[in-house]
């Protein structure tokens, strides 16, 4: 720890700008978290909050293209790409079925389930004339519920994974301190009684 502090102080005193040092330090600290997010997919709560924003915009009476454009800047990257594309195409007067289809530059099947469900809801709404706001709000609630179930399942799995090593640690102690003395005492009593 003191070596790292001395090196940091030497770097600061040698003329390296503080911003560069901070940027390098935070970049190294953020890299593993960014890698975990890339593997796991988008944050379901961020998707849910973006869907809530879209639902509120639609409930307030905004046009679908305007609501999608207003929601896109705060949305997770994949959802933002879909919302921007739909907003642009709808503003140009494209068919809603085309505007709410998966972007052609994404590989097939690469959309996360929440974004895919939004696209299906929007196409269904455009075809049937049903209001989109309530369906999007229900999808946001389902995203939050799925996130809660996933968090509970992850916590339960962690509990099981923790119990295994603890069991392996306590099992020998239980055998040595609990079972061996009882068996030795019973064996001694049986040998003294002459039954064996």
Secondary structure, 3 states (H helix, E strand, C coil): CHHHHHHHHHHHHCCCCHHHHHHHHHHHHHHHHHHHHHHHCCCHHHHHHHHHHHHHHHHCCCCHHHHHHHHHCCCCHHHHHHHHHHHHHHHCCCCHHHHCCCCCCCCCCCCCHHHHHHHHHHHHHHHHCCCHHHHHHHHHHHHHHHHHHHHHHHHHHHHHHHHHHHHHHHHHHHHHHHHHHHHHHHHHHHHHHCCC
